[in-house]
Amino acid sequence: MFEATKRISLAVVFAAISGSAFAAADIVVDTIDPTMGRIGEAKATSDPDVFAVCSDMDNMPYSNEKQEGFENKIAELIAKDLGKKLKYLFSYDRQGFIRNTIKTGTCDVIMGTTSDSDMLLTSKPIYRSGYVFVTRKDSGYHITDWDSPDLRKGIIGIVDKAPPTRPLYDHNLMANARPYRLQRDLHLSPGAMIDDLAKGDIDVAILWGPIGGYYAKKSSVPMVVTPIPEYEKINAKGKEYWNISLGVRHGDKARLAEIQKVLDRRHDDIMKILDDYGIPHVPVVANDNVFKTYEENIKAKAESKSE
């Protein structure tokens, strides 16, 4: 019994050794191409006659399944200008959105992303927006910056971990803060903070401009929307303003060039769409890049220490 077991064990060892020698000599190792979509699924093929947009199904004022958002309207404008059929792939814009939509080839365009995103090939900036203070008009609050005395009088609604939390902390205003989830509860409207402001549950709302501007405009309670001053030169983590572009897959240079012509040609029409939706926007800043700003912050701190 022992001898039989010994012979079997030795056979397994010799087989493993010979197999390893074969593997080292003959196995070819391929790497995964991240542009080819999800592992185990066939990559979709783009239709040249279709303008295929990856979009959130419930994220007003950007988009929804009823195609009521401002990004829906810009997509309609581009598709019509190109003479193409407009098609949507709807999915919640959360972790994995880019990987599970545009990277699979099931859609070709994301209508809004930061211009310095390294996940996509981006157009020239379409617009630039930033964070805003929103107050009820009847509150009498006069808030223009982080030093405004009225900021210390009430409860400040703010999205946890959003860029404005940095200056809020730096100005010792955290005791006044009521945090809201960074990844919202899908049972609530994206404008839930404005709803709370209208009800008097909070006194100031600090929101990303497109959301704050749109829902303040829709509110039955008159609101005041005030742009927040840029903070990036003090601390890049508090960067308030961002260039926004359209994005395609990195290899889709021809597609982007075709779309860019429309964006340039229809610029005024796109700005009108933004204004109709109450989207606050400011002039685009050329070559704006948050990573460059971080480096400048670090260099400035090093120079101040050496003086």
SENUPA-30785 format. One record per residue (C-alpha): residue number from 1; residue in three letters; x, y, z. Coordinates in steps of 0.25 Angstrom, whole numbers, plus 5000, padded with zeros to 4 digits. Layout:
<nr:NUM&rest:ala&c1:X&c2:Y&c3:Z>
...
This chain:
<nr:1&rest:met&c1:5000&c2:5000&c3:5000>
<nr:2&rest:phe&c1:5011&c2:5010&c3:5004>
<nr:3&rest:glu&c1:5019&c2:5006&c3:4992>
<nr:4&rest:ala&c1:5007&c2:5008&c3:4982>
<nr:5&rest:thr&c1:5004&c2:5022&c3:4989>
<nr:6&rest:lys&c1:5019&c2:5026&c3:4988>
<nr:7&rest:arg&c1:5019&c2:5022&c3:4973>
<nr:8&rest:ile&c1:5007&c2:5030&c3:4970>
<nr:9&rest:ser&c1:5012&c2:5042&c3:4978>
<nr:10&rest:leu&c1:5025&c2:5042&c3:4970>
<nr:11&rest:ala&c1:5017&c2:5041&c3:4957>
<nr:12&rest:val&c1:5010&c2:5054&c3:4961>
<nr:13&rest:val&c1:5023&c2:5061&c3:4964>
<nr:14&rest:phe&c1:5029&c2:5057&c3:4951>
<nr:15&rest:ala&c1:5017&c2:5061&c3:4943>
<nr:16&rest:ala&c1:5017&c2:5075&c3:4950>
<nr:17&rest:ile&c1:5031&c2:5077&c3:4947>
<nr:18&rest:ser&c1:5030&c2:5073&c3:4933>
<nr:19&rest:gly&c1:5017&c2:5082&c3:4932>
<nr:20&rest:ser&c1:5025&c2:5094&c3:4938>
<nr:21&rest:ala&c1:5036&c2:5092&c3:4928>
<nr:22&rest:phe&c1:5026&c2:5092&c3:4916>
<nr:23&rest:ala&c1:5018&c2:5104&c3:4922>
<nr:24&rest:ala&c1:5031&c2:5112&c3:4923>
<nr:25&rest:ala&c1:5035&c2:5109&c3:4909>
<nr:26&rest:asp&c1:5022&c2:5110&c3:4901>
<nr:27&rest:ile&c1:5011&c2:5117&c3:4908>
<nr:28&rest:val&c1:5007&c2:5131&c3:4902>
<nr:29&rest:val&c1:5002&c2:5141&c3:4912>
<nr:30&rest:asp&c1:4992&c2:5152&c3:4907>
<nr:31&rest:thr&c1:4988&c2:5165&c3:4914>
<nr:32&rest:ile&c1:4974&c2:5170&c3:4915>
<nr:33&rest:asp&c1:4971&c2:5182&c3:4907>
<nr:34&rest:pro&c1:4962&c2:5191&c3:4916>
<nr:35&rest:thr&c1:4956&c2:5197&c3:4903>
<nr:36&rest:met&c1:4950&c2:5183&c3:4899>
<nr:37&rest:gly&c1:4938&c2:5184&c3:4910>
<nr:38&rest:arg&c1:4934&c2:5174&c3:4920>
<nr:39&rest:ile&c1:4942&c2:5160&c3:4921>
<nr:40&rest:gly&c1:4934&c2:5149&c3:4915>
<nr:41&rest:glu&c1:4925&c2:5158&c3:4907>
<nr:42&rest:ala&c1:4926&c2:5161&c3:4892>
<nr:43&rest:lys&c1:4929&c2:5175&c3:4889>
<nr:44&rest:ala&c1:4918&c2:5183&c3:4883>
<nr:45&rest:thr&c1:4919&c2:5189&c3:4870>
<nr:46&rest:ser&c1:4916&c2:5204&c3:4868>
<nr:47&rest:asp&c1:4906&c2:5208&c3:4857>
<nr:48&rest:pro&c1:4911&c2:5220&c3:4849>
<nr:49&rest:asp&c1:4897&c2:5225&c3:4847>
<nr:50&rest:val&c1:4894&c2:5225&c3:4862>
<nr:51&rest:phe&c1:4898&c2:5236&c3:4873>
<nr:52&rest:ala&c1:4898&c2:5226&c3:4884>
<nr:53&rest:val&c1:4898&c2:5233&c3:4898>
<nr:54&rest:cys&c1:4902&c2:5227&c3:4912>
<nr:55&rest:ser&c1:4892&c2:5234&c3:4922>
<nr:56&rest:asp&c1:4887&c2:5233&c3:4936>
<nr:57&rest:met&c1:4872&c2:5229&c3:4936>
<nr:58&rest:asp&c1:4869&c2:5238&c3:4948>
<nr:59&rest:asn&c1:4878&c2:5250&c3:4950>
<nr:60&rest:met&c1:4871&c2:5263&c3:4947>
<nr:61&rest:pro&c1:4875&c2:5273&c3:4943>
<nr:62&rest:tyr&c1:4885&c2:5265&c3:4934>
<nr:63&rest:ser&c1:4876&c2:5254&c3:4929>
<nr:64&rest:asn&c1:4865&c2:5244&c3:4932>
<nr:65&rest:glu&c1:4857&c2:5233&c3:4924>
<nr:66&rest:lys&c1:4847&c2:5243&c3:4919>
<nr:67&rest:gln&c1:4859&c2:5251&c3:4913>
<nr:68&rest:glu&c1:4855&c2:5264&c3:4920>
<nr:69&rest:gly&c1:4869&c2:5268&c3:4925>
<nr:70&rest:phe&c1:4878&c2:5278&c3:4919>
<nr:71&rest:glu&c1:4888&c2:5268&c3:4914>
<nr:72&rest:asn&c1:4877&c2:5261&c3:4907>
<nr:73&rest:lys&c1:4874&c2:5274&c3:4900>
<nr:74&rest:ile&c1:4889&c2:5276&c3:4896>
<nr:75&rest:ala&c1:4889&c2:5261&c3:4891>
<nr:76&rest:glu&c1:4877&c2:5264&c3:4883>
<nr:77&rest:leu&c1:4883&c2:5276&c3:4877>
<nr:78&rest:ile&c1:4896&c2:5269&c3:4873>
<nr:79&rest:ala&c1:4889&c2:5256&c3:4867>
<nr:80&rest:lys&c1:4880&c2:5265&c3:4859>
<nr:81&rest:asp&c1:4891&c2:5273&c3:4854>
<nr:82&rest:leu&c1:4899&c2:5261&c3:4850>
<nr:83&rest:gly&c1:4887&c2:5255&c3:4843>
<nr:84&rest:lys&c1:4887&c2:5243&c3:4853>
<nr:85&rest:lys&c1:4877&c2:5235&c3:4861>
<nr:86&rest:leu&c1:4878&c2:5237&c3:4876>
<nr:87&rest:lys&c1:4879&c2:5225&c3:4884>
<nr:88&rest:tyr&c1:4881&c2:5224&c3:4900>
<nr:89&rest:leu&c1:4887&c2:5213&c3:4909>
<nr:90&rest:phe&c1:4882&c2:5217&c3:4922>
<nr:91&rest:ser&c1:4889&c2:5213&c3:4935>
<nr:92&rest:tyr&c1:4891&c2:5219&c3:4949>
<nr:93&rest:asp&c1:4903&c2:5228&c3:4949>
<nr:94&rest:arg&c1:4910&c2:5222&c3:4960>
<nr:95&rest:gln&c1:4923&c2:5214&c3:4962>
<nr:96&rest:gly&c1:4926&c2:5206&c3:4950>
<nr:97&rest:phe&c1:4917&c2:5215&c3:4941>
<nr:98&rest:ile&c1:4928&c2:5217&c3:4930>
<nr:99&rest:arg&c1:4933&c2:5203&c3:4931>
<nr:100&rest:asn&c1:4919&c2:5197&c3:4929>
<nr:101&rest:thr&c1:4914&c2:5206&c3:4918>
<nr:102&rest:ile&c1:4924&c2:5214&c3:4909>
<nr:103&rest:lys&c1:4935&c2:5204&c3:4911>
<nr:104&rest:thr&c1:4927&c2:5192&c3:4906>
<nr:105&rest:gly&c1:4923&c2:5199&c3:4893>
<nr:106&rest:thr&c1:4908&c2:5199&c3:4896>
<nr:107&rest:cys&c1:4908&c2:5214&c3:4895>
<nr:108&rest:asp&c1:4918&c2:5224&c3:4890>
<nr:109&rest:val&c1:4917&c2:5237&c3:4897>
<nr:110&rest:ile&c1:4916&c2:5243&c3:4911>
<nr:111&rest:met&c1:4910&c2:5256&c3:4911>
<nr:112&rest:gly&c1:4917&c2:5262&c3:4923>
<nr:113&rest:thr&c1:4930&c2:5260&c3:4930>
<nr:114&rest:thr&c1:4941&c2:5268&c3:4935>
<nr:115&rest:ser&c1:4950&c2:5273&c3:4924>
<nr:116&rest:asp&c1:4963&c2:5268&c3:4931>
<nr:117&rest:ser&c1:4957&c2:5253&c3:4933>
<nr:118&rest:asp&c1:4967&c2:5243&c3:4929>
<nr:119&rest:met&c1:4957&c2:5232&c3:4927>
<nr:120&rest:leu&c1:4951&c2:5238&c3:4914>
<nr:121&rest:leu&c1:4956&c2:5246&c3:4902>
<nr:122&rest:thr&c1:4949&c2:5259&c3:4904>
<nr:123&rest:ser&c1:4944&c2:5270&c3:4895>
<nr:124&rest:lys&c1:4948&c2:5285&c3:4897>
<nr:125&rest:pro&c1:4941&c2:5290&c3:4910>
<nr:126&rest:ile&c1:4926&c2:5292&c3:4907>
<nr:127&rest:tyr&c1:4924&c2:5301&c3:4919>
<nr:128&rest:arg&c1:4929&c2:5303&c3:4933>
<nr:129&rest:ser&c1:4922&c2:5303&c3:4946>
<nr:130&rest:gly&c1:4924&c2:5303&c3:4961>
<nr:131&rest:tyr&c1:4918&c2:5302&c3:4974>
<nr:132&rest:val&c1:4907&c2:5311&c3:4980>
<nr:133&rest:phe&c1:4901&c2:5317&c3:4992>
<nr:134&rest:val&c1:4886&c2:5316&c3:4992>
<nr:135&rest:thr&c1:4877&c2:5323&c3:5002>
<nr:136&rest:arg&c1:4863&c2:5326&c3:5003>
<nr:137&rest:lys&c1:4860&c2:5340&c3:4998>
<nr:138&rest:asp&c1:4851&c2:5343&c3:5011>
<nr:139&rest:ser&c1:4863&c2:5339&c3:5020>
<nr:140&rest:gly&c1:4870&c2:5353&c3:5018>
<nr:141&rest:tyr&c1:4883&c2:5345&c3:5018>
<nr:142&rest:his&c1:4894&c2:5352&c3:5010>
<nr:143&rest:ile&c1:4905&c2:5342&c3:5007>
<nr:144&rest:thr&c1:4916&c2:5345&c3:4997>
<nr:145&rest:asp&c1:4928&c2:5337&c3:5002>
<nr:146&rest:trp&c1:4933&c2:5328&c3:5014>
<nr:147&rest:asp&c1:4935&c2:5341&c3:5023>
<nr:148&rest:ser&c1:4920&c2:5345&c3:5022>
<nr:149&rest:pro&c1:4915&c2:5347&c3:5036>
<nr:150&rest:asp&c1:4901&c2:5341&c3:5032>
<nr:151&rest:leu&c1:4908&c2:5327&c3:5030>
<nr:152&rest:arg&c1:4909&c2:5326&c3:5045>
<nr:153&rest:lys&c1:4895&c2:5328&c3:5048>
<nr:154&rest:gly&c1:4888&c2:5316&c3:5043>
<nr:155&rest:ile&c1:4889&c2:5301&c3:5038>
<nr:156&rest:ile&c1:4897&c2:5299&c3:5026>
<nr:157&rest:gly&c1:4894&c2:5287&c3:5017>
<nr:158&rest:ile&c1:4906&c2:5282&c3:5010>
<nr:159&rest:val&c1:4909&c2:5269&c3:5002>
<nr:160&rest:asp&c1:4919&c2:5261&c3:5011>
<nr:161&rest:lys&c1:4933&c2:5260&c3:5005>
<nr:162&rest:ala&c1:4930&c2:5270&c3:4994>
<nr:163&rest:pro&c1:4940&c2:5281&c3:4991>
<nr:164&rest:pro&c1:4933&c2:5292&c3:4999>
<nr:165&rest:thr&c1:4935&c2:5284&c3:5011>
<nr:166&rest:arg&c1:4950&c2:5288&c3:5011>
<nr:167&rest:pro&c1:4947&c2:5303&c3:5012>
<nr:168&rest:leu&c1:4936&c2:5300&c3:5022>
<nr:169&rest:tyr&c1:4945&c2:5293&c3:5031>
<nr:170&rest:asp&c1:4956&c2:5304&c3:5029>
<nr:171&rest:his&c1:4946&c2:5315&c3:5034>
<nr:172&rest:asn&c1:4942&c2:5307&c3:5046>
<nr:173&rest:leu&c1:4928&c2:5305&c3:5041>
<nr:174&rest:met&c1:4927&c2:5290&c3:5043>
<nr:175&rest:ala&c1:4918&c2:5292&c3:5055>
<nr:176&rest:asn&c1:4908&c2:5298&c3:5046>
<nr:177&rest:ala&c1:4908&c2:5287&c3:5036>
<nr:178&rest:arg&c1:4897&c2:5277&c3:5033>
<nr:179&rest:pro&c1:4904&c2:5266&c3:5024>
<nr:180&rest:tyr&c1:4896&c2:5260&c3:5012>
<nr:181&rest:arg&c1:4901&c2:5247&c3:5006>
<nr:182&rest:leu&c1:4911&c2:5248&c3:4994>
<nr:183&rest:gln&c1:4904&c2:5236&c3:4987>
<nr:184&rest:arg&c1:4890&c2:5240&c3:4989>
<nr:185&rest:asp&c1:4878&c2:5231&c3:4993>
<nr:186&rest:leu&c1:4871&c2:5228&c3:4980>
<nr:187&rest:his&c1:4858&c2:5229&c3:4987>
<nr:188&rest:leu&c1:4860&c2:5244&c3:4988>
<nr:189&rest:ser&c1:4861&c2:5255&c3:4978>
<nr:190&rest:pro&c1:4875&c2:5260&c3:4974>
<nr:191&rest:gly&c1:4869&c2:5273&c3:4979>
<nr:192&rest:ala&c1:4865&c2:5268&c3:4993>
<nr:193&rest:met&c1:4874&c2:5278&c3:4999>
<nr:194&rest:ile&c1:4867&c2:5290&c3:4993>
<nr:195&rest:asp&c1:4854&c2:5283&c3:4997>
<nr:196&rest:asp&c1:4859&c2:5284&c3:5012>
<nr:197&rest:leu&c1:4863&c2:5298&c3:5010>
<nr:198&rest:ala&c1:4849&c2:5302&c3:5005>
<nr:199&rest:lys&c1:4843&c2:5295&c3:5017>
<nr:200&rest:gly&c1:4853&c2:5302&c3:5027>
<nr:201&rest:asp&c1:4860&c2:5290&c3:5031>
<nr:202&rest:ile&c1:4873&c2:5296&c3:5027>
<nr:203&rest:asp&c1:4876&c2:5311&c3:5025>
<nr:204&rest:val&c1:4887&c2:5310&c3:5014>
<nr:205&rest:ala&c1:4889&c2:5300&c3:5004>
<nr:206&rest:ile&c1:4903&c2:5298&c3:4997>
<nr:207&rest:leu&c1:4902&c2:5290&c3:4984>
<nr:208&rest:trp&c1:4909&c2:5288&c3:4971>
<nr:209&rest:gly&c1:4904&c2:5299&c3:4962>
<nr:210&rest:pro&c1:4895&c2:5291&c3:4952>
<nr:211&rest:ile&c1:4887&c2:5284&c3:4963>
<nr:212&rest:gly&c1:4886&c2:5296&c3:4972>
<nr:213&rest:gly&c1:4882&c2:5306&c3:4961>
<nr:214&rest:tyr&c1:4872&c2:5297&c3:4954>
<nr:215&rest:tyr&c1:4865&c2:5293&c3:4967>
<nr:216&rest:ala&c1:4865&c2:5307&c3:4972>
<nr:217&rest:lys&c1:4859&c2:5312&c3:4959>
<nr:218&rest:lys&c1:4848&c2:5301&c3:4961>
<nr:219&rest:ser&c1:4845&c2:5303&c3:4975>
<nr:220&rest:ser&c1:4832&c2:5310&c3:4979>
<nr:221&rest:val&c1:4839&c2:5317&c3:4990>
<nr:222&rest:pro&c1:4847&c2:5329&c3:4984>
<nr:223&rest:met&c1:4862&c2:5326&c3:4985>
<nr:224&rest:val&c1:4875&c2:5333&c3:4984>
<nr:225&rest:val&c1:4887&c2:5326&c3:4977>
<nr:226&rest:thr&c1:4901&c2:5332&c3:4979>
<nr:227&rest:pro&c1:4914&c2:5326&c3:4973>
<nr:228&rest:ile&c1:4924&c2:5322&c3:4983>
<nr:229&rest:pro&c1:4938&c2:5328&c3:4981>
<nr:230&rest:glu&c1:4949&c2:5319&c3:4976>
<nr:231&rest:tyr&c1:4957&c2:5313&c3:4986>
<nr:232&rest:glu&c1:4968&c2:5305&c3:4979>
<nr:233&rest:lys&c1:4979&c2:5314&c3:4980>
<nr:234&rest:ile&c1:4978&c2:5313&c3:4996>
<nr:235&rest:asn&c1:4975&c2:5298&c3:4995>
<nr:236&rest:ala&c1:4973&c2:5290&c3:4983>
<nr:237&rest:lys&c1:4964&c2:5280&c3:4991>
<nr:238&rest:gly&c1:4954&c2:5292&c3:4991>
<nr:239&rest:lys&c1:4954&c2:5294&c3:4976>
<nr:240&rest:glu&c1:4940&c2:5300&c3:4973>
<nr:241&rest:tyr&c1:4940&c2:5302&c3:4958>
<nr:242&rest:trp&c1:4942&c2:5291&c3:4947>
<nr:243&rest:asn&c1:4942&c2:5291&c3:4932>
<nr:244&rest:ile&c1:4931&c2:5281&c3:4927>
<nr:245&rest:ser&c1:4933&c2:5274&c3:4914>
<nr:246&rest:leu&c1:4927&c2:5263&c3:4905>
<nr:247&rest:gly&c1:4934&c2:5250&c3:4906>
<nr:248&rest:val&c1:4937&c2:5238&c3:4897>
<nr:249&rest:arg&c1:4946&c2:5225&c3:4897>
<nr:250&rest:his&c1:4961&c2:5229&c3:4896>
<nr:251&rest:gly&c1:4962&c2:5222&c3:4882>
<nr:252&rest:asp&c1:4950&c2:5230&c3:4876>
<nr:253&rest:lys&c1:4957&c2:5242&c3:4871>
<nr:254&rest:ala&c1:4949&c2:5242&c3:4858>
<nr:255&rest:arg&c1:4936&c2:5242&c3:4866>
<nr:256&rest:leu&c1:4941&c2:5253&c3:4875>
<nr:257&rest:ala&c1:4945&c2:5262&c3:4863>
<nr:258&rest:glu&c1:4932&c2:5260&c3:4857>
<nr:259&rest:ile&c1:4925&c2:5264&c3:4870>
<nr:260&rest:gln&c1:4934&c2:5276&c3:4873>
<nr:261&rest:lys&c1:4930&c2:5283&c3:4860>
<nr:262&rest:val&c1:4916&c2:5282&c3:4864>
<nr:263&rest:leu&c1:4919&c2:5287&c3:4878>
<nr:264&rest:asp&c1:4927&c2:5299&c3:4872>
<nr:265&rest:arg&c1:4916&c2:5302&c3:4862>
<nr:266&rest:arg&c1:4904&c2:5301&c3:4872>
<nr:267&rest:his&c1:4911&c2:5308&c3:4884>
<nr:268&rest:asp&c1:4901&c2:5319&c3:4886>
<nr:269&rest:asp&c1:4889&c2:5309&c3:4885>
<nr:270&rest:ile&c1:4896&c2:5300&c3:4896>
<nr:271&rest:met&c1:4898&c2:5313&c3:4905>
<nr:272&rest:lys&c1:4883&c2:5316&c3:4903>
<nr:273&rest:ile&c1:4879&c2:5302&c3:4908>
<nr:274&rest:leu&c1:4888&c2:5304&c3:4920>
<nr:275&rest:asp&c1:4881&c2:5317&c3:4923>
<nr:276&rest:asp&c1:4867&c2:5311&c3:4921>
<nr:277&rest:tyr&c1:4870&c2:5301&c3:4932>
<nr:278&rest:gly&c1:4876&c2:5311&c3:4941>
<nr:279&rest:ile&c1:4890&c2:5305&c3:4940>
<nr:280&rest:pro&c1:4900&c2:5315&c3:4946>
<nr:281&rest:his&c1:4912&c2:5316&c3:4937>
<nr:282&rest:val&c1:4925&c2:5325&c3:4936>
<nr:283&rest:pro&c1:4935&c2:5327&c3:4925>
<nr:284&rest:val&c1:4944&c2:5314&c3:4922>
<nr:285&rest:val&c1:4958&c2:5314&c3:4928>
<nr:286&rest:ala&c1:4968&c2:5309&c3:4917>
<nr:287&rest:asn&c1:4976&c2:5297&c3:4921>
<nr:288&rest:asp&c1:4970&c2:5296&c3:4935>
<nr:289&rest:asn&c1:4975&c2:5283&c3:4942>
<nr:290&rest:val&c1:4973&c2:5280&c3:4957>
<nr:291&rest:phe&c1:4986&c2:5271&c3:4957>
<nr:292&rest:lys&c1:4994&c2:5283&c3:4952>
<nr:293&rest:thr&c1:4987&c2:5292&c3:4963>
<nr:294&rest:tyr&c1:4991&c2:5281&c3:4974>
<nr:295&rest:glu&c1:5006&c2:5282&c3:4969>
<nr:296&rest:glu&c1:5005&c2:5297&c3:4970>
<nr:297&rest:asn&c1:5000&c2:5297&c3:4984>
<nr:298&rest:ile&c1:5011&c2:5287&c3:4988>
<nr:299&rest:lys&c1:5021&c2:5296&c3:4982>
<nr:300&rest:ala&c1:5016&c2:5309&c3:4988>
<nr:301&rest:lys&c1:5016&c2:5302&c3:5002>
<nr:302&rest:ala&c1:5030&c2:5297&c3:5000>
<nr:303&rest:glu&c1:5034&c2:5312&c3:4996>
<nr:304&rest:ser&c1:5027&c2:5318&c3:5008>
<nr:305&rest:lys&c1:5035&c2:5308&c3:5018>
<nr:306&rest:ser&c1:5048&c2:5311&c3:5012>
<nr:307&rest:glu&c1:5046&c2:5326&c3:5014>
